[in-house]
Amino acid sequence: MQKPTIVLVHGAFADSSSWDAVITPLLDAGYPVVAAATPLRGLRSDAAHVAGALSTIEGPIVLVGHSYGGAVISNAADGNVNVRALVFVAGFAPDTGETCAGLAGRFAGGTLGPALSPPTILPDGTRDLYIRQGAFAAQFAADIPATQAARMAATQRPVTEAALNEPSGEPAWRALPSWFIFGSADKNIPAAAQKFMAARASAKRAVQVDGASHVVMISHPDAVVHVITEAAVSLTGVNIPAGAAAGAPDFDAAPVVPLLSEPPARITVDAPLTEPLRRGYVVIRYRVSHARIAPVYGPAALDVSPRLGHLHITVDDLPWRWLDAGGEPLSITGLPPGPHKVLIELVDTNHQVMDRAVIRFDVPTPSATSR
């Protein structure tokens, strides 16, 4: 089956080179890749610019946006049936009428405003925004080498003030599956804002990389490639033997009543399905008891029954994990041959661990993989 084209859209104060560390492994994995240049002049015009590039691509597309580029892809995908999935990399996912500036300012932890230079006013009255070079590393790229951050500061591309304050149109994430990845130390779009947007979009995955800055695709490209690849693989699908999902939880609508007394929530995890594992895909079924998996978050939802929760998944003790609230078997791709460990934590709506399970397995070498 044809692999989707990965289209990467950069954000403000950056250019397409910000994707360099992600492009190579995607190309090595056989994915066609396009890093689209964005004018950074206005949300509607930038989205139209990217939409024009998308119209030249045949076959399925995974559309990826960083920072302001997330708002761009939310608008650029409208009307293009080839766009099948969205990936927000420390990216904005505005709803209709929302602005990037408004979303960033709604949550504590964002410090972009004080880091900006006074606007550069162009002859037509356009107000261009830059991050002060002396503040760039701490604000934008605190977890990459200082020399690299200094080069990015020197070559940053301005975004107009109007672009960050232009209301979004109807967002593509309402109709398309989405994935999110972001850093816990992001000072441009606080992690709280990212979690809010991911939950609102009913994201398939929401991965927080501990300690990562706004340029998570530069400091942790492996984590970003993993999320993009998962989105891409979701389009081609994995053939799971008939009845394989029989043990997966079935969450029909259930009445929500005050939680008086329930046994502790538990999670049971099965070994990876044999047939997909032979082909390099890790598909893990699980069951939960005395809990219901749902994309509901926050302390206000702690006192309901059936108890609500979701999963935190950590692979091989990596410093990042992802959130899953889909209730479907877990799928992991891109793991190298050899032994691996997956920690699956059942957590409540306030992200407190209720139960956990660890599963260990071996991914076979390519020569032993059936094709």
BATOR-628948 format. One record per residue (C-alpha): residue number from 0; residue in one letter; x, y negated, z. Coordinates in Angstrom, 1 decimal. Each point is the difference from the previous one (the first is absolute). Layout:
! residues N
PT, NUM, A, X, Y, Z
...
//
This chain:
! residues 371
PT, 0, M, 0.0, 0.0, 0.0
PT, 1, Q, 1.2, -3.5, -0.8
PT, 2, K, 1.7, -1.8, 2.8
PT, 3, P, -1.4, -3.4, 0.8
PT, 4, T, 1.9, -3.2, -0.8
PT, 5, I, 1.1, -1.8, 3.2
PT, 6, V, -0.4, -3.7, -0.4
PT, 7, L, 1.8, -2.1, 2.6
PT, 8, V, -1.1, -3.6, 0.7
PT, 9, H, 2.4, -2.1, 2.1
PT, 10, G, -1.1, -2.7, 2.4
PT, 11, A, 0.8, -3.6, 0.9
PT, 12, F, 3.6, -1.1, 0.6
PT, 13, A, 1.2, 3.0, -2.0
PT, 14, D, 0.2, 1.5, -3.5
PT, 15, S, -0.1, 3.4, -1.6
PT, 16, S, 3.5, 0.9, 1.2
PT, 17, S, -1.5, 0.4, 3.5
PT, 18, W, -1.2, 3.4, -1.3
PT, 19, D, 3.5, 1.3, -1.1
PT, 20, A, 0.4, 2.5, 2.9
PT, 21, V, -3.5, 1.5, -0.8
PT, 22, I, 0.3, 0.1, -3.8
PT, 23, T, 2.9, 2.4, -0.2
PT, 24, P, -1.5, 2.9, 2.0
PT, 25, L, -3.3, -0.4, -1.7
PT, 26, L, 1.7, 0.2, -3.4
PT, 27, D, 2.0, 3.0, 1.2
PT, 28, A, -3.3, 1.7, 0.9
PT, 29, G, -1.2, -0.5, -3.5
PT, 30, Y, -2.5, -2.9, 0.5
PT, 31, P, -0.2, -2.8, -2.6
PT, 32, V, 0.6, -3.2, 1.8
PT, 33, V, -0.8, -3.6, -0.9
PT, 34, A, 1.1, -2.9, 2.4
PT, 35, A, -2.2, -2.8, -1.1
PT, 36, A, 1.2, -3.6, 0.4
PT, 37, T, -2.6, -2.3, 1.6
PT, 38, P, 0.0, -3.8, -0.6
PT, 39, L, -1.0, -0.8, 3.6
PT, 40, R, -2.1, -3.0, -1.2
PT, 41, G, -3.5, 1.0, 1.1
PT, 42, L, -1.9, 3.1, 1.1
PT, 43, R, -2.4, 0.1, -2.9
PT, 44, S, 2.6, -0.9, -2.7
PT, 45, D, 2.5, 2.4, 1.5
PT, 46, A, -2.6, 2.8, 0.1
PT, 47, A, -0.8, -0.7, -3.7
PT, 48, H, 3.7, 0.2, -0.8
PT, 49, V, 0.4, 3.4, 1.6
PT, 50, A, -3.3, 1.2, -1.5
PT, 51, G, 1.3, -0.8, -3.4
PT, 52, A, 3.1, 2.2, 0.7
PT, 53, L, -2.3, 2.8, 1.3
PT, 54, S, -2.0, -0.1, -3.2
PT, 55, T, 3.0, 1.1, -2.0
PT, 56, I, 0.5, 3.2, 2.0
PT, 57, E, -1.6, 3.2, -1.0
PT, 58, G, -1.1, 2.7, 2.5
PT, 59, P, -0.5, -0.2, 3.7
PT, 60, I, 1.7, -2.7, 2.1
PT, 61, V, 1.0, -0.3, 3.6
PT, 62, L, 0.1, -3.8, 0.8
PT, 63, V, 2.4, -1.1, 2.7
PT, 64, G, 0.2, -3.4, 1.5
PT, 65, H, 2.3, -1.6, 2.6
PT, 66, S, -1.0, -3.0, 2.1
PT, 67, Y, -1.9, -2.5, -2.1
PT, 68, G, 0.2, 2.6, -2.7
PT, 69, G, -2.6, 2.0, 1.9
PT, 70, A, -2.5, -2.7, -0.5
PT, 71, V, 0.9, -0.1, -3.7
PT, 72, I, -0.5, 3.8, -0.5
PT, 73, S, -3.3, -0.2, 1.9
PT, 74, N, -1.2, -2.4, -2.7
PT, 75, A, 1.9, 1.2, -3.1
PT, 76, A, -1.4, 3.5, 0.1
PT, 77, D, -3.6, -1.2, -0.6
PT, 78, G, -1.4, 1.5, -3.1
PT, 79, N, 3.0, 2.3, -0.8
PT, 80, V, -1.2, 3.6, 0.1
PT, 81, N, 3.6, 1.2, -0.2
PT, 82, V, 0.9, -1.3, 3.4
PT, 83, R, -0.8, 2.9, 2.4
PT, 84, A, 1.8, -0.9, 3.2
PT, 85, L, 1.3, -3.0, 1.9
PT, 86, V, 3.0, -0.1, 2.3
PT, 87, F, 0.6, -3.0, 2.3
PT, 88, V, 3.6, -0.4, 1.1
PT, 89, A, -0.1, -2.6, 2.8
PT, 90, G, -2.7, -1.4, -2.3
PT, 91, F, -3.1, -2.1, 0.3
PT, 92, A, -3.3, 1.7, -0.7
PT, 93, P, -2.5, -2.9, 0.2
PT, 94, D, -3.7, 0.3, -0.2
PT, 95, T, -2.2, -2.2, -2.2
PT, 96, G, 0.6, -3.7, 0.9
PT, 97, E, 3.0, 0.7, 2.3
PT, 98, T, 3.4, -1.6, -0.6
PT, 99, C, 3.5, 1.3, 0.8
PT, 100, A, 0.7, -3.0, 2.2
PT, 101, G, -3.2, 0.5, 1.9
PT, 102, L, 0.6, 3.7, 0.6
PT, 103, A, 3.6, -0.5, 1.2
PT, 104, G, -1.1, -2.7, 2.4
PT, 105, R, -2.9, 2.0, 1.5
PT, 106, F, 2.4, 2.3, 1.9
PT, 107, A, 2.7, -0.7, 2.5
PT, 108, G, 3.6, 0.6, -1.0
PT, 109, G, 0.3, -1.8, -3.3
PT, 110, T, 2.7, -2.7, -0.1
PT, 111, L, 0.2, -0.9, -3.7
PT, 112, G, -1.2, -3.6, 0.4
PT, 113, P, 2.9, -1.3, 2.1
PT, 114, A, 2.5, 1.9, -2.2
PT, 115, L, -1.1, -1.9, -3.1
PT, 116, S, 1.8, -3.0, -1.5
PT, 117, P, -2.0, -3.1, -0.7
PT, 118, P, -2.0, 0.6, -3.2
PT, 119, T, 1.7, -0.8, -3.3
PT, 120, I, -2.4, -2.2, -1.9
PT, 121, L, 0.1, 0.5, -3.8
PT, 122, P, -0.9, -2.7, -2.6
PT, 123, D, -3.5, 1.5, -0.5
PT, 124, G, -0.6, -0.2, 3.8
PT, 125, T, 0.6, 3.7, 0.6
PT, 126, R, 1.5, 0.7, 3.4
PT, 127, D, 2.6, 2.7, 0.0
PT, 128, L, 0.9, 1.9, 3.2
PT, 129, Y, 3.4, 1.4, 0.9
PT, 130, I, 1.2, 1.7, 3.2
PT, 131, R, 3.0, -2.0, 1.4
PT, 132, Q, 3.1, 1.9, -0.8
PT, 133, G, 1.2, -0.2, 3.5
PT, 134, A, -3.2, 1.6, 1.3
PT, 135, F, -0.5, 2.5, -2.9
PT, 136, A, 1.8, 3.0, 1.6
PT, 137, A, -1.7, -0.1, 3.3
PT, 138, Q, -3.4, -0.8, -1.5
PT, 139, F, -0.1, 2.2, -3.1
PT, 140, A, 2.7, 2.6, 0.1
PT, 141, A, 1.4, 0.6, 3.5
PT, 142, D, 0.8, 3.7, -0.5
PT, 143, I, 2.2, -0.2, -3.1
PT, 144, P, 3.7, -1.0, -0.2
PT, 145, A, 0.6, -3.7, 0.5
PT, 146, T, 1.7, -0.4, -3.4
PT, 147, Q, -2.9, 1.6, -1.8
PT, 148, A, -2.5, -2.2, 1.9
PT, 149, A, 2.1, -3.1, -0.9
PT, 150, R, -0.1, 0.9, -3.7
PT, 151, M, -3.8, 0.4, 0.2
PT, 152, A, -0.2, -3.4, 1.7
PT, 153, A, 2.0, -1.6, -2.7
PT, 154, T, -2.0, 1.6, -2.8
PT, 155, Q, -3.5, -0.2, 1.5
PT, 156, R, -2.8, -1.1, -2.4
PT, 157, P, -2.4, -2.5, 1.4
PT, 158, V, -3.7, 0.6, 0.3
PT, 159, T, -2.5, -2.9, -0.3
PT, 160, E, -1.8, -1.1, 3.1
PT, 161, A, -3.2, 0.3, -2.0
PT, 162, A, 0.6, 3.7, -0.7
PT, 163, L, 0.2, 0.9, 3.7
PT, 164, N, -3.2, -2.0, 0.6
PT, 165, E, -2.0, 1.2, -3.1
PT, 166, P, -3.1, 2.2, 0.9
PT, 167, S, 0.1, 3.5, -1.2
PT, 168, G, -2.5, 1.5, -2.3
PT, 169, E, -1.8, 3.4, 0.5
PT, 170, P, 2.8, 2.3, 1.2
PT, 171, A, 0.9, 3.2, -1.8
PT, 172, W, 0.5, 1.9, 3.2
PT, 173, R, -3.7, 0.2, 0.4
PT, 174, A, -0.2, 2.4, -2.9
PT, 175, L, 3.5, 1.5, -0.1
PT, 176, P, 1.9, 2.2, 2.6
PT, 177, S, 2.8, -1.9, 1.7
PT, 178, W, 3.1, 0.6, 2.0
PT, 179, F, 1.8, -2.4, 2.3
PT, 180, I, 3.6, -0.2, 1.4
PT, 181, F, 1.4, -2.8, 2.0
PT, 182, G, 2.6, -0.8, 2.7
PT, 183, S, -0.7, -0.5, 3.7
PT, 184, A, 2.3, -3.1, 0.0
PT, 185, D, -1.5, -1.7, -3.0
PT, 186, K, -0.1, -3.8, 0.7
PT, 187, N, -1.8, -0.9, -3.3
PT, 188, I, -3.0, 2.2, 0.3
PT, 189, P, -0.2, 1.3, 3.6
PT, 190, A, -0.5, 3.7, 0.6
PT, 191, A, -3.4, -0.8, 1.6
PT, 192, A, -1.2, -1.5, -3.3
PT, 193, Q, 1.3, 3.0, -1.9
PT, 194, K, -1.9, 2.4, 2.2
PT, 195, F, -3.2, -2.0, -0.3
PT, 196, M, 0.2, -0.1, -3.8
PT, 197, A, 0.8, 3.7, -0.2
PT, 198, A, -2.9, 0.9, 2.2
PT, 199, R, -2.4, -2.2, -1.9
PT, 200, A, 1.1, 1.6, -3.3
PT, 201, S, -0.4, 3.5, 1.5
PT, 202, A, 3.5, 0.7, -1.1
PT, 203, K, 1.1, 3.5, -0.7
PT, 204, R, 3.2, -0.6, 1.9
PT, 205, A, 1.3, -2.9, 2.1
PT, 206, V, 3.7, 0.4, 0.8
PT, 207, Q, 1.7, -2.3, 2.5
PT, 208, V, 3.8, 0.0, -0.1
PT, 209, D, 1.3, -0.8, 3.4
PT, 210, G, 2.4, -3.0, 0.0
PT, 211, A, -0.4, -0.7, -3.7
PT, 212, S, -0.2, -3.6, -1.3
PT, 213, H, -2.1, -1.4, -2.8
PT, 214, V, 2.3, 1.6, -2.7
PT, 215, V, -0.7, 3.6, 1.1
PT, 216, M, 0.5, 1.2, -3.6
PT, 217, I, 3.6, -1.2, 0.2
PT, 218, S, 0.8, 1.1, 3.6
PT, 219, H, -2.0, 3.3, -0.1
PT, 220, P, -0.4, 0.9, -3.7
PT, 221, D, -0.3, 3.7, 0.7
PT, 222, A, -3.1, -0.6, 2.1
PT, 223, V, -1.5, -2.2, -2.7
PT, 224, V, 0.7, 2.5, -2.7
PT, 225, H, -1.7, 2.7, 2.0
PT, 226, V, -3.2, -2.0, 0.3
PT, 227, I, 0.0, -1.0, -3.7
PT, 228, T, 0.7, 3.6, -1.0
PT, 229, E, -2.9, 1.2, 2.2
PT, 230, A, -2.3, -2.4, -1.7
PT, 231, A, 1.2, 1.2, -3.4
PT, 232, V, -0.3, 3.7, 0.9
PT, 233, S, -3.6, -0.6, 1.2
PT, 234, L, -0.9, -0.8, -3.6
PT, 235, T, 1.3, 3.2, -1.4
PT, 236, G, -1.2, 2.1, 2.9
PT, 237, V, 1.3, 3.2, 1.5
PT, 238, N, -1.7, 3.3, -0.8
PT, 239, I, -1.0, 1.4, 3.4
PT, 240, P, -1.3, 3.6, -0.1
PT, 241, A, -3.8, 0.4, 0.3
PT, 242, G, -1.1, -0.1, 3.6
PT, 243, A, 3.4, -1.5, 1.2
PT, 244, A, -1.8, -2.9, 1.6
PT, 245, A, -2.4, 2.2, 1.8
PT, 246, G, 1.7, -0.7, 3.3
PT, 247, A, 0.0, -3.8, -0.5
PT, 248, P, -2.3, -2.0, 2.2
PT, 249, D, -3.5, -0.8, -1.3
PT, 250, F, -1.0, -3.4, 1.3
PT, 251, D, -3.6, -0.6, -0.9
PT, 252, A, -1.6, -3.1, 1.5
PT, 253, A, -0.5, 0.5, 3.7
PT, 254, P, -1.8, -2.1, 2.5
PT, 255, V, 2.2, -2.3, 2.1
PT, 256, V, -0.9, -0.2, 3.7
PT, 257, P, 1.8, -1.2, 3.1
PT, 258, L, 2.8, 2.3, 1.0
PT, 259, L, -0.8, 1.5, 3.4
PT, 260, S, 2.1, 3.1, 0.3
PT, 261, E, 1.7, 2.0, -2.7
PT, 262, P, 2.8, 2.6, 0.0
PT, 263, P, 3.4, -1.2, -1.1
PT, 264, A, 0.4, -0.5, -3.8
PT, 265, R, 2.1, 2.7, -1.6
PT, 266, I, 1.7, 0.5, -3.4
PT, 267, T, 0.8, 3.4, -1.6
PT, 268, V, 2.4, 0.0, -3.0
PT, 269, D, 0.4, 2.8, -2.6
PT, 270, A, 3.2, 0.9, -1.8
PT, 271, P, 0.3, -1.7, -3.5
PT, 272, L, -1.9, 1.7, -2.7
PT, 273, T, 2.3, 2.5, -1.7
PT, 274, E, -0.8, -0.6, -3.7
PT, 275, P, 0.4, -3.8, 0.0
PT, 276, L, 3.2, 0.4, 2.1
PT, 277, R, 1.5, 2.2, -2.7
PT, 278, R, -0.4, -3.0, -2.4
PT, 279, G, 1.5, -2.5, 2.5
PT, 280, Y, -3.3, -1.4, 1.3
PT, 281, V, -0.7, 0.2, 3.7
PT, 282, V, -3.7, 0.4, 0.8
PT, 283, I, -0.9, 0.3, 3.7
PT, 284, R, -3.4, 0.8, 1.3
PT, 285, Y, -1.0, -1.0, 3.5
PT, 286, R, -3.0, 0.1, 2.3
PT, 287, V, -1.0, -2.2, 2.9
PT, 288, S, -2.3, 0.7, 2.8
PT, 289, H, -1.9, -2.4, 2.3
PT, 290, A, 0.9, -2.8, -2.4
PT, 291, R, -1.1, -1.5, -3.3
PT, 292, I, 2.5, -1.3, -2.6
PT, 293, A, -1.2, -3.4, -1.3
PT, 294, P, 1.6, -3.3, -1.2
PT, 295, V, -1.1, -1.8, 3.2
PT, 296, Y, 2.6, -1.9, 2.1
PT, 297, G, 0.1, -2.2, 3.1
PT, 298, P, -0.7, 0.4, 3.7
PT, 299, A, -3.7, -0.8, -0.5
PT, 300, A, -0.5, 3.5, -1.5
PT, 301, L, 1.5, 2.0, 2.9
PT, 302, D, -3.2, 0.7, 1.8
PT, 303, V, -2.1, 1.8, -2.6
PT, 304, S, -0.8, 3.6, -0.6
PT, 305, P, 1.0, 2.0, -2.0
PT, 306, R, 3.4, -1.5, 0.9
PT, 307, L, 1.5, -1.9, -3.0
PT, 308, G, 3.6, 0.3, -1.1
PT, 309, H, 2.5, 0.3, -2.8
PT, 310, L, 3.4, 1.5, -0.7
PT, 311, H, 3.6, -1.3, 0.2
PT, 312, I, 2.4, 2.1, -2.1
PT, 313, T, 3.8, -0.1, 0.3
PT, 314, V, 2.2, 2.0, -2.3
PT, 315, D, 3.5, 1.2, 1.0
PT, 316, D, 0.3, -2.5, 2.9
PT, 317, L, 0.1, -2.9, -2.5
PT, 318, P, -0.4, -3.5, 1.5
PT, 319, W, -3.3, -0.5, -1.8
PT, 320, R, -3.3, 1.8, 0.1
PT, 321, W, -3.3, -0.3, -1.7
PT, 322, L, -3.6, -0.2, 1.1
PT, 323, D, -2.6, 2.4, -1.4
PT, 324, A, -3.7, -0.3, 0.6
PT, 325, G, -1.3, 1.9, -3.0
PT, 326, G, -0.8, 3.3, 1.7
PT, 327, E, 1.4, 1.9, -2.9
PT, 328, P, 2.9, 2.4, -0.1
PT, 329, L, 3.3, -1.9, 0.1
PT, 330, S, 2.2, 0.0, -3.1
PT, 331, I, 3.7, -0.9, 0.0
PT, 332, T, 2.1, -0.2, -3.1
PT, 333, G, 3.6, -0.8, -0.9
PT, 334, L, 1.7, 2.0, 2.8
PT, 335, P, 3.4, 1.4, -0.9
PT, 336, P, 0.5, 3.8, 0.2
PT, 337, G, 0.8, 1.3, 3.4
PT, 338, P, -1.5, 0.0, 3.5
PT, 339, H, -2.4, -2.8, 1.1
PT, 340, K, -2.0, -1.0, 3.0
PT, 341, V, -3.3, -1.9, 0.1
PT, 342, L, -1.4, -1.5, 3.2
PT, 343, I, -3.8, -0.5, -0.1
PT, 344, E, -1.5, -2.0, 2.8
PT, 345, L, -3.7, -0.3, 0.7
PT, 346, V, -0.5, -3.5, 1.3
PT, 347, D, -3.0, -2.1, 1.2
PT, 348, T, -1.3, -3.2, -1.6
PT, 349, N, 2.6, -1.9, 2.1
PT, 350, H, 2.9, 2.2, -1.4
PT, 351, Q, 0.5, 1.8, 3.3
PT, 352, V, 1.0, 3.7, -0.4
PT, 353, M, -2.6, 2.5, 1.0
PT, 354, D, 1.7, 3.1, -1.3
PT, 355, R, 2.8, 1.0, -2.3
PT, 356, A, 1.4, 2.8, -2.0
PT, 357, V, 3.3, 0.7, -1.7
PT, 358, I, 0.3, 2.2, -3.1
PT, 359, R, 3.3, 1.2, -1.6
PT, 360, F, 0.4, 1.4, -3.4
PT, 361, D, 2.5, 0.4, -2.9
PT, 362, V, -0.4, -1.5, -3.4
PT, 363, P, 1.4, 2.5, -2.6
PT, 364, T, 2.7, -1.0, -2.4
PT, 365, P, -1.1, -1.0, -3.5
PT, 366, S, 1.3, 3.3, -1.4
PT, 367, A, -2.4, 1.9, 2.2
PT, 368, T, -2.9, -2.2, -0.8
PT, 369, S, -2.6, 1.2, -2.3
PT, 370, R, -1.0, -2.4, -2.8
//
